[in-house]
Amino acid sequence: MRRDVFQAVADPTRRAILGLLVMGAMTPNAIAEHFDSTRQTISKHIQILTECEVLTQKKIGREIYYHYNHEKMKEIDVWLERLRKMWEQSFDQLDNLLDNI
């Protein structure tokens, strides 16, 4: 199954992981320390985020560090901007209609 950036942010735990990684790269164990969930559960969330390409990984020595990929998150911004423009146009049309009544 192909995952996308919207699946990445659909879960509150994954959003929290992204919030942590915005500040800097972390290992899976360091990420897991911030949650009450099991390490396996956090690993599954990290796997989904990686499949969605919101996280990238880099191996340094024996450790894997996960990095936040801000470029991929721009897809959400582009989508929201299109919706915002549609809503603004609708409200502008409503304003014009109300002004003419």
DOTI-193433 format. One record per residue (C-alpha): chain; x, y negated, z negated; residue number from 0. Coordinates in pm, whole numbers, plus 32768, in hexadecimal, padded with zeros to 4 digits. Each point is the difference from the previous one (the first is absolute). Layout:
% DOTI-193433
ATOM / A / X / Y / Z / NUM
...
% end
This chain:
% DOTI-193433
ATOM / A / 8000 / 8000 / 8000 / 0
ATOM / A / 8082 / 7EA9 / 8060 / 1
ATOM / A / 7FFF / 7F0F / 7EDB / 2
ATOM / A / 7FF7 / 7E87 / 8018 / 3
ATOM / A / 804D / 7ED8 / 7F23 / 4
ATOM / A / 7E96 / 7FE7 / 7F8D / 5
ATOM / A / 8014 / 815B / 7F68 / 6
ATOM / A / 8139 / 7F8D / 7F4B / 7
ATOM / A / 7F4B / 7EEA / 7F49 / 8
ATOM / A / 7EB9 / 80BE / 7FCD / 9
ATOM / A / 8072 / 8094 / 7EB4 / 10
ATOM / A / 8045 / 7F29 / 7EC8 / 11
ATOM / A / 812F / 80D2 / 7F9E / 12
ATOM / A / 809B / 7FCE / 8156 / 13
ATOM / A / 7FBE / 7E8A / 7FEB / 14
ATOM / A / 80AE / 7FFE / 7EAC / 15
ATOM / A / 812A / 80BC / 8092 / 16
ATOM / A / 8016 / 7EFF / 8118 / 17
ATOM / A / 7FF5 / 7EED / 7EFA / 18
ATOM / A / 812B / 809B / 7F51 / 19
ATOM / A / 80C8 / 802C / 813D / 20
ATOM / A / 7FCB / 7E9B / 8074 / 21
ATOM / A / 80F6 / 7FA4 / 7EEE / 22
ATOM / A / 8108 / 80F4 / 807B / 23
ATOM / A / 8052 / 8165 / 8064 / 24
ATOM / A / 7FC7 / 8115 / 7F04 / 25
ATOM / A / 8030 / 8176 / 7FDF / 26
ATOM / A / 7ECF / 80E1 / 7FDA / 27
ATOM / A / 8052 / 803B / 7E90 / 28
ATOM / A / 8017 / 7E8A / 7FBE / 29
ATOM / A / 7EB1 / 7FCD / 80AB / 30
ATOM / A / 7F5F / 811E / 7F3E / 31
ATOM / A / 806E / 7F69 / 7EB3 / 32
ATOM / A / 7F05 / 7EE5 / 8037 / 33
ATOM / A / 7ED4 / 80EB / 800F / 34
ATOM / A / 7F4B / 80F4 / 7F1F / 35
ATOM / A / 7FD5 / 80F0 / 8126 / 36
ATOM / A / 80DA / 812F / 8037 / 37
ATOM / A / 813C / 7FE4 / 80CE / 38
ATOM / A / 7F5D / 80E0 / 8108 / 39
ATOM / A / 7ED7 / 7F15 / 801E / 40
ATOM / A / 80E3 / 7ED5 / 802E / 41
ATOM / A / 80CC / 80C3 / 80FF / 42
ATOM / A / 7EC3 / 8041 / 80C8 / 43
ATOM / A / 7FAF / 7E8C / 7FFE / 44
ATOM / A / 8164 / 7FB1 / 806F / 45
ATOM / A / 7FDF / 8101 / 8117 / 46
ATOM / A / 7EC0 / 7F5C / 807D / 47
ATOM / A / 809D / 7EA6 / 7FF1 / 48
ATOM / A / 812A / 8083 / 80C5 / 49
ATOM / A / 7F1F / 80A4 / 8103 / 50
ATOM / A / 7F4A / 7EB5 / 8025 / 51
ATOM / A / 8157 / 7F5F / 8035 / 52
ATOM / A / 7FC2 / 7F0A / 7EE6 / 53
ATOM / A / 812F / 8093 / 7F4E / 54
ATOM / A / 814D / 805A / 8091 / 55
ATOM / A / 80FF / 80DB / 7F56 / 56
ATOM / A / 8177 / 7FEC / 7FEB / 57
ATOM / A / 80DD / 8108 / 7F67 / 58
ATOM / A / 8122 / 7F7D / 7F32 / 59
ATOM / A / 80D2 / 8119 / 7F74 / 60
ATOM / A / 7F12 / 80F9 / 7F65 / 61
ATOM / A / 7EE7 / 7F06 / 7FCF / 62
ATOM / A / 7EEE / 7F97 / 80EF / 63
ATOM / A / 7F94 / 7E95 / 7FE5 / 64
ATOM / A / 7EB2 / 7F8B / 8083 / 65
ATOM / A / 7FE2 / 7EA6 / 8098 / 66
ATOM / A / 7ECB / 7F2F / 8046 / 67
ATOM / A / 7FCD / 7FC5 / 8176 / 68
ATOM / A / 7F64 / 7EA5 / 8017 / 69
ATOM / A / 7FF2 / 8012 / 817C / 70
ATOM / A / 7F06 / 811D / 7FF5 / 71
ATOM / A / 7F25 / 7F45 / 7F0A / 72
ATOM / A / 7FD9 / 7EE9 / 8100 / 73
ATOM / A / 7F01 / 80E1 / 80AD / 74
ATOM / A / 7F10 / 7FB7 / 7EE4 / 75
ATOM / A / 803D / 7E8C / 801D / 76
ATOM / A / 7FBD / 8007 / 8177 / 77
ATOM / A / 7EBE / 80C2 / 7FCC / 78
ATOM / A / 7F8B / 7F16 / 7EEB / 79
ATOM / A / 8052 / 7ECE / 80D0 / 80
ATOM / A / 7F20 / 8080 / 811A / 81
ATOM / A / 7EE4 / 8035 / 7F09 / 82
ATOM / A / 803D / 7EAC / 7F65 / 83
ATOM / A / 7FE5 / 7F58 / 8156 / 84
ATOM / A / 7EBD / 80B8 / 804E / 85
ATOM / A / 7F68 / 7F96 / 7EB4 / 86
ATOM / A / 8073 / 7E98 / 802D / 87
ATOM / A / 7F62 / 7FF7 / 815A / 88
ATOM / A / 7EBC / 808C / 7F73 / 89
ATOM / A / 7FFB / 7EFF / 7EEA / 90
ATOM / A / 8050 / 7EE9 / 80F6 / 91
ATOM / A / 7EDB / 806F / 80D8 / 92
ATOM / A / 7F1F / 8008 / 7ECE / 93
ATOM / A / 8075 / 7EA4 / 7F99 / 94
ATOM / A / 7FB3 / 7F7E / 815C / 95
ATOM / A / 7EA9 / 80A0 / 7FFA / 96
ATOM / A / 7FB0 / 7F6F / 7EAA / 97
ATOM / A / 807C / 7EA8 / 806A / 98
ATOM / A / 7F10 / 8007 / 8126 / 99
ATOM / A / 7ED0 / 805E / 7F32 / 100
% end
